[in-house]
């Protein structure tokens, strides 16, 4: 049956504000009221302000003009594409919004973390395709695994476009079920359920007070010191640290993994007379007996320091009175070079390691002496 506009409206478009899948076709009609004294041949159509070709029109009666739209693409704006019926002089008679898109996909890659064991922040990805061309609403829900009702997260976009923050009222020592629901005009999709215990997803702020300094005149070393993250000092936990460093003119970071739970480290094997940038991060583990490692914090802000310039490169000579100091520096350099080769990372330089080096040095001297005596 033909749509007849109410007396107050100059025209009516049918269907009004339809929702369609990408690739669909649509035939829309514009029927003018008798009071307008307009006829079908007095009308034309626009889509998002662009006039549609007359070849797509058809007069379905003296007061009704249709337009055929084939293989529709996704809406150019989430509020819908504007399909408008005009009179010959350009006046707007009626309008309709076309919502063209896809149903939501199942959200994926849910990850969560807690900064103080009372809150929880989660983020996710909106499916493999992502873009639906329609306004899609995401809702993070959670509940205690064995009892309790569904709860809905309220603070969205706190850690990016697909994230939500639960600030308080979370229980410890009890696993939670967490999932995300996505909905738009074409449907609903629900993620897989993630189960987690707050104690297993704790992270911290980056270590604070990071200081990098020279190690006397040793031209290939820097000392790094830092303080534990302050936020978790009241909780029972251990921490392990990582260091990364790079030279000033490079974007490639070198990572030191075996720092352990100490809050200082000596970097060896560096280039003399070179500026280095250093960062530290923390991973809390063993919180209240949890057997799982926590989540790495962000890296601290870069801290810069330079190694001393090589004496040889400077072209200077030690006075004769300094020969003993020169020998000591040379042996220290040999020792730390050996450590770099036979140890790794930030292992403590204990007396046993020094004894091993002295044995190696003696064997090295004995081998050189034997070679020198050969005819």
C-alpha positions in Angstrom: 0.0 0.0 0.0 1.1 3.5 -0.8 2.4 5.6 2.2 0.3 8.8 2.6 2.0 11.6 4.5 0.2 13.2 7.5 -1.3 16.6 6.9 1.6 18.4 8.7 4.4 16.8 6.6 5.0 17.7 3.0 6.3 14.2 2.2 7.1 10.8 3.7 10.0 8.5 2.8 9.6 4.7 3.2 11.3 2.8 4.6 12.2 5.2 7.4 15.8 4.8 8.8 16.4 1.2 7.7 19.4 -0.9 8.8 21.0 -2.9 6.1 23.9 -5.3 5.6 26.8 -4.1 3.4 26.1 -5.2 -0.2 22.3 -5.0 0.2 20.0 -3.2 -2.3 17.2 -0.8 -1.4 14.2 0.8 -3.1 13.0 3.8 -1.2 9.9 5.9 -2.0 9.0 9.5 -1.5 5.3 10.3 -1.4 4.2 13.9 -1.3 1.0 15.2 0.3 -1.9 16.5 -1.8 -1.6 19.9 -0.1 1.9 20.4 -1.6 0.5 20.4 -5.1 3.7 18.6 -6.2 3.9 15.6 -8.6 6.4 12.8 -8.9 8.2 14.6 -11.8 8.8 17.6 -9.5 11.0 15.5 -7.2 14.7 14.4 -7.0 16.9 12.5 -4.5 20.3 13.1 -2.8 22.5 10.8 -0.7 24.8 12.6 1.7 24.3 15.8 -0.3 25.1 14.2 -3.7 22.3 14.1 -6.3 21.4 10.6 -7.4 21.1 9.9 -11.1 17.6 10.2 -12.7 18.2 6.7 -14.2 17.7 5.2 -10.7 14.2 6.9 -10.3 10.8 5.5 -11.1 7.4 7.1 -10.8 5.0 4.8 -8.9 2.1 7.1 -9.2 1.4 10.8 -9.7 2.6 11.7 -6.2 5.3 9.0 -5.5 8.9 8.8 -6.8 11.1 5.8 -5.9 14.9 5.5 -6.1 16.9 2.2 -6.4 20.2 1.8 -4.6 22.3 -1.3 -5.4 25.2 -2.9 -3.6 25.4 -0.4 -0.7 28.7 0.3 0.9 29.2 0.8 4.7 27.9 4.0 6.1 30.3 6.9 5.8 29.3 8.1 9.2 28.1 6.1 12.2 25.1 8.3 12.6 23.8 7.0 9.2 23.8 8.2 5.6 21.3 10.9 4.8 18.8 10.0 2.0 16.8 13.1 1.2 13.8 13.8 -1.0 13.8 17.3 -2.6 11.4 19.5 -4.6 12.5 20.8 -7.9 13.6 24.1 -6.4 16.0 22.3 -3.9 13.7 22.4 -0.9 13.9 19.5 1.5 10.6 17.5 1.7 11.6 14.5 3.8 14.7 12.6 4.9 15.7 9.1 6.1 18.9 7.7 7.6 20.5 4.6 6.1 22.5 2.5 8.5 24.7 0.2 6.4 27.2 -2.0 8.0 28.0 -5.4 9.7 27.0 -7.1 12.9 29.7 -6.9 15.6 32.3 -9.6 15.8 33.2 -11.5 19.0 35.6 -9.3 21.0 39.0 -10.9 21.4 42.4 -10.6 23.3 41.0 -9.6 26.7 43.9 -8.6 29.0 43.6 -7.2 32.5 45.9 -5.7 35.1 45.7 -4.3 38.7 47.9 -1.5 40.0 47.0 -1.7 43.7 45.1 -5.1 44.1 41.9 -3.2 44.7 41.2 -2.1 41.1 41.3 -3.8 37.7 41.7 -2.4 34.1 40.9 -4.5 31.1 41.3 -3.9 27.4 40.3 -5.9 24.3 40.2 -5.9 20.5 37.0 -5.6 18.5 37.3 -8.8 16.5 39.5 -9.6 13.5 37.7 -7.2 11.1 37.0 -4.5 13.7 35.1 -1.9 11.6 31.4 -2.5 11.4 30.5 1.0 10.0 27.8 1.2 12.6 27.9 2.6 16.2 28.9 -0.4 18.2 28.6 -0.4 22.0 31.0 -2.5 24.1 30.1 -3.6 27.7 32.6 -5.2 30.0 31.0 -7.6 32.5 32.4 -9.5 35.4 31.4 -11.7 38.4 32.9 -13.9 41.0 33.3 -17.4 39.5 31.3 -19.5 41.9 28.7 -17.1 43.2 27.5 -13.5 42.9 25.6 -11.6 40.2 26.8 -10.0 36.9 28.4 -6.6 37.3 28.9 -4.0 34.6 32.0 -1.9 34.3 31.3 1.9 34.2 34.6 3.7 33.4 35.4 3.2 29.7 38.2 4.5 27.5 40.6 4.8 30.4 43.5 2.9 28.7 42.5 3.3 25.1 39.3 3.1 22.9 38.6 -0.5 23.9 39.2 -0.5 27.7 37.4 -0.1 31.0 38.5 0.5 34.6 36.9 -1.1 37.7 38.1 1.2 40.6 37.2 -0.7 43.7 35.2 -3.4 45.6 37.1 -6.4 44.1 37.8 -9.5 46.2 41.1 -11.3 46.6 41.8 -15.0 46.6 38.7 -15.7 44.5 38.8 -16.0 40.7 36.6 -13.7 38.5 34.9 -14.4 35.2 35.3 -11.5 32.8 33.8 -11.0 29.3 32.8 -8.3 26.8 29.5 -7.9 24.9 29.4 -6.0 21.6 26.1 -4.8 20.2 24.9 -2.6 17.3 21.8 -2.3 15.1 22.6 -5.6 13.4 23.2 -7.9 16.3 25.1 -8.9 19.5 28.4 -10.8 19.9 29.9 -12.0 23.2 33.6 -12.7 23.8 35.0 -15.9 25.4 35.0 -15.7 29.2 38.4 -15.0 30.8 39.1 -16.3 34.3 41.6 -14.6 36.6 42.6 -13.9 40.1 43.5 -10.3 40.9 46.8 -11.5 42.6 48.0 -13.0 39.4 47.7 -9.8 37.3 49.3 -7.2 39.5 51.6 -4.7 37.9 53.4 -1.6 39.3 54.5 1.8 38.3 58.0 1.8 36.8 60.9 1.9 39.3 61.7 5.4 40.5 64.8 7.4 41.1 66.8 5.7 38.3 70.4 6.9 38.4 73.2 6.1 35.9 76.8 6.9 36.8 80.4 6.2 35.8 82.4 3.5 37.5 85.5 5.5 38.3 87.7 5.7 35.2 86.6 2.4 33.8 85.8 3.4 30.2 83.6 0.4 29.3 81.2 0.4 32.3 78.3 2.3 33.9 76.5 1.7 37.2 72.7 1.8 37.3 70.7 2.2 40.6 67.0 2.6 41.2 64.3 2.4 43.9 61.5 -0.2 44.2 58.1 1.0 43.0 56.5 2.7 46.0 52.9 1.7 45.4 53.3 -1.9 46.6 55.7 -1.5 49.5 52.9 -2.5 52.0 52.2 -5.8 50.3 54.1 -9.1 50.5 55.8 -9.5 47.2 59.1 -10.0 45.4 60.2 -8.2 42.3 62.4 -8.9 39.4 63.8 -6.2 37.1 64.9 -5.7 33.6 67.2 -3.1 32.1 67.4 -1.9 28.6 70.0 0.4 27.2 71.0 1.9 23.8 73.7 4.3 22.5 72.6 7.9 21.8 72.7 7.6 18.0 70.8 4.2 17.8 67.2 3.2 18.2 68.1 -0.4 19.0 67.7 -1.4 22.7 69.8 -4.1 24.3 67.9 -5.9 27.1 69.5 -7.3 30.3 67.2 -10.1 31.6 69.1 -11.5 34.6 69.0 -8.6 37.0 66.9 -10.5 39.5 65.5 -8.7 42.5 68.5 -6.4 43.2 68.1 -2.6 42.7 71.5 -2.0 41.2 73.5 -3.3 38.2 76.7 -2.7 36.5 76.7 -2.6 32.7 80.0 -3.8 31.1 81.4 -4.1 27.6 80.3 -0.5 26.7 82.0 1.8 24.2 84.3 4.4 25.7 83.3 8.0 25.4 79.7 7.2 24.4 76.4 8.5 25.7 74.0 5.7 26.8 70.2 5.9 27.5 69.0 3.4 30.2 65.5 2.3 31.3 64.4 -0.1 34.0 61.1 -1.9 34.6 59.6 -4.2 37.3 57.6 -7.4 37.5 56.1 -8.2 40.9 55.6 -11.9 41.7 54.9 -14.0 44.7 52.3 -11.6 46.0 50.7 -13.2 49.1 52.0 -16.5 47.9 50.7 -16.4 44.3 52.7 -18.8 42.1 52.2 -16.7 38.9 54.5 -13.9 37.8 52.9 -10.5 37.6 52.8 -8.2 34.6 55.8 -6.1 33.6 55.4 -2.4 34.3 56.1 0.3 31.8 59.7 1.3 31.3 61.0 4.2 33.4 61.8 7.4 31.6 65.2 7.2 29.9 68.2 8.3 32.0 71.4 9.2 30.2 75.1 9.0 31.1 78.4 8.8 29.2 81.3 6.4 29.6 84.8 8.0 30.1 86.9 8.5 27.0 89.6 6.0 26.2 93.0 7.2 27.3 94.6 5.7 24.2 92.2 7.6 22.0 93.2 10.9 23.8 96.8 10.3 22.9 98.1 11.0 26.5 100.9 9.3 28.3 101.0 8.4 32.0 103.9 9.8 33.9 106.4 7.2 35.1 105.2 7.6 38.7 101.8 6.3 37.5 103.0 3.0 36.0 101.5 1.0 38.9 98.1 2.6 38.5 98.3 2.0 34.7 99.0 -1.7 35.4 96.0 -1.9 37.8 93.7 -0.3 35.3 94.9 -2.7 32.6 94.3 -5.7 34.8 90.9 -4.4 35.8 90.0 -4.0 32.2 91.2 -7.5 31.4 89.2 -8.8 34.4 85.9 -7.2 33.3 86.4 -8.2 29.8 86.8 -11.8 31.0 83.6 -11.4 33.1 81.7 -10.3 30.1 82.9 -13.4 28.2 82.4 -16.0 31.0 79.6 -14.5 33.0 76.6 -12.5 31.8 74.2 -9.7 32.7 74.5 -8.3 36.2 75.9 -11.2 38.1 77.5 -10.2 41.4 81.3 -10.0 41.0 82.3 -12.2 44.0 85.7 -13.3 45.1 85.2 -16.8 43.6 84.8 -15.2 40.2 88.0 -13.2 40.7 89.8 -16.4 41.7 88.6 -18.1 38.5 89.9 -15.2 36.5 93.4 -15.3 38.2 93.6 -19.1 37.3 92.7 -18.3 33.7 95.2 -15.5 33.6 98.0 -17.7 34.9 97.2 -20.4 32.4 97.2 -17.7 29.7 100.7 -16.5 30.7 102.1 -20.0 31.0 100.8 -20.8 27.4 102.4 -17.7 26.0 105.7 -18.4 27.8 105.8 -22.0 26.4 105.1 -20.7 22.9 107.9 -18.2 23.2 110.4 -20.9 24.2 109.7 -23.0 21.1 112.6 -23.0 18.6 
